[in-house]
């Protein structure tokens, strides 16, 4: 499937946020533990996961054509990340108010990217038809 310019832009933005967040949180996990109330190992694990995810998004976003399944994988992954973030913000033991705000806020940001990617996928499919 040919990817619309809009979809490619959103995928690259999503990749940049993943890679940026991973690069920022990975080395700072220990310092963030106290103000966020989130275990440093959990922060490190989440940040480390963002690197390959972001690279995959970047790879897809730089293609003129890609299987629709790759885009759906990214959208569904973003929806799962959103759900996990909202659950973590509500249920992590010891999470601070700042931690809840930041974890839920980034989860909602990821939801916005998923919605934009879905719109871009629809646009890409219409352009093909």
Secondary structure, DSSP 8 states (H G I E B T S, - for coil): -B--HHHHHHHHHHHHHHHHHHHHHHHHHHHHHHHHT--HHHHHHHHHHHHHHHHHHHHHHT-SB--HHHHHHHHHHHHHHHHHHHHHHHH-TT--HHHHHHHHHHHHHHHHHHHHHHHHHHHHHHHH-
